[in-house]
Structures are given as C-alpha cells and as structure tokens.
Amino acid sequence: QVQLVESGGGLVQAGGSLRLSCAASGRTFSTYNMGWFRRAPGKVREFVAAINWSGSVTYYGDSVKGRFTISRDNAKNTVYLQMNSLKPEDTAVYYCAAELDSRVVQSTDQLYDYWGQGTQVTVSS
C-alpha cells in the first residue's frame, strides 16, 4: 500500500512558477517510480512527467517539456514538480501517482497503482 498527498497548488499569473510536492508513505519510497498527471475541466487526464525510483531517469509530456522539472528526494519520501513559465492552459488538477511494477518510467495512467487526491493549479492570463 502507498498513500500519496499532494500540496503546493494555487493561483499564479501567467509566466509565474509553482512547485508541487507529493509526500508518500507506506511501501519504501525508493523502490518505485513516480509520475505527475493533470486533468483540466472537460478534458481527459494528461501525462505530465515521470521519474524512476532512483531519480536518474525522467520523462516529460510534450506540452511541458522545457518548462517543468520532476525530481525526488528519497530521504524525504517526496517527489516534486517544479513548474516554470506557466500558461493559462496549464490550469488543471494535478495528481501524483506511484507505479510499482515496471523497470522503466511510464506515461500511461492505467499503469499507475496509487494516486493522490489532487491539487488545483490555476494560471490567470
């Protein structure tokens, strides 16, 4: 079992930055991969970024590449999403997720086993 709690969302102007955090508990954090997804109103859930268990491999969705950075601190059982140059189209509920079974990072949400409750990010124009 893994429990995930996101924090750090909020309202920011276009061009600004936010850092999301996701605190994990339960199974040993350094043994599984992590991902961030988002869902905007009226849209399907979208892959944002993923990171492998050690932090040595990262993968990004095309819409955030070059603006967002995923990282993790295994000593703190936490994964982060640094979001820079935010755009109004980044407005969504952001979810972190844990993927326990694969040796490679995944962008498909169905492969993730545990999810947080989500945190709202709103970018004003």
C-alpha positions in Angstrom: 0.0 0.0 0.0 1.1 3.5 -0.8 -0.5 6.8 0.4 0.1 10.0 -1.6 -0.6 13.5 -0.5 0.0 16.5 -2.9 0.5 20.1 -1.9 1.7 23.3 -3.4 -1.1 24.2 -5.8 -2.6 27.6 -6.0 -3.3 30.6 -8.2 -0.5 32.2 -10.2 -0.2 34.6 -13.0 0.9 33.5 -16.5 4.7 33.4 -16.6 5.0 32.6 -13.0 6.2 29.5 -11.1 4.9 26.9 -8.7 6.4 23.9 -7.0 4.2 20.9 -6.3 5.1 18.3 -3.7 3.8 14.8 -3.2 4.6 13.1 0.1 4.5 9.3 0.1 4.0 6.8 2.9 3.7 3.1 3.1 5.9 1.0 0.9 9.6 2.0 0.7 9.7 5.1 -1.5 12.9 4.3 -3.2 11.6 1.1 -4.7 9.0 2.6 -7.2 8.6 5.1 -10.0 6.5 8.2 -9.7 4.5 10.3 -12.1 2.6 13.5 -12.3 -0.7 13.8 -14.3 -3.2 16.6 -14.7 -6.9 16.9 -15.7 -8.3 20.1 -17.0 -12.1 20.8 -17.0 -13.7 18.8 -19.8 -10.5 17.1 -20.8 -9.0 13.7 -20.3 -6.2 13.1 -17.8 -2.9 14.1 -19.3 0.6 12.8 -18.6 2.9 15.5 -17.3 6.1 13.9 -16.1 7.6 10.7 -14.6 10.7 9.8 -12.7 12.3 6.4 -12.0 12.9 5.0 -8.5 16.4 6.5 -8.2 15.8 9.8 -9.9 18.2 9.0 -12.7 15.6 8.9 -15.4 12.9 11.4 -16.2 10.3 11.7 -18.9 8.0 14.6 -19.9 4.9 15.2 -21.8 5.4 17.4 -24.9 3.3 20.2 -23.6 5.5 20.8 -20.5 8.9 19.9 -21.8 11.5 22.6 -21.1 9.2 24.3 -18.6 8.5 21.7 -15.9 11.0 19.6 -13.9 10.3 16.5 -11.9 12.6 15.4 -9.1 12.5 13.3 -6.0 14.1 13.1 -2.6 14.1 9.6 -1.4 15.3 10.6 2.1 12.2 12.7 2.4 9.8 10.3 0.6 8.8 13.2 -1.6 8.5 13.9 -5.3 8.4 17.4 -6.7 7.2 19.1 -9.8 8.8 22.5 -10.5 6.6 24.4 -12.9 8.0 27.5 -14.6 6.7 29.8 -17.4 3.2 28.8 -16.5 0.5 29.3 -19.1 -3.3 29.5 -18.7 -3.6 26.1 -20.4 -1.6 24.6 -17.5 -4.7 25.2 -15.4 -5.8 21.8 -14.1 -6.0 19.5 -11.1 -2.5 17.9 -10.7 -2.2 14.3 -9.4 0.9 12.4 -8.3 0.9 8.7 -8.8 3.0 5.7 -7.9 3.9 2.9 -10.3 5.2 -0.2 -8.6 5.7 -2.9 -11.2 7.8 -1.5 -14.1 11.5 -1.1 -14.6 11.0 1.9 -16.8 9.1 5.1 -16.4 5.6 5.1 -17.8 3.4 7.8 -19.3 0.2 5.7 -19.4 -2.0 6.4 -16.4 -3.6 2.9 -16.4 -0.2 1.5 -15.4 -0.1 3.5 -12.1 -1.2 1.8 -9.0 -1.8 4.5 -6.4 -3.0 8.1 -6.7 -3.1 11.2 -4.6 -6.2 13.3 -4.1 -5.0 16.1 -6.4 -4.1 19.7 -6.0 -5.6 22.6 -8.1 -3.3 24.8 -10.2 -4.9 27.9 -11.7 -3.0 30.1 -14.1 -4.5 33.5 -14.8 -3.8 35.4 -18.0 
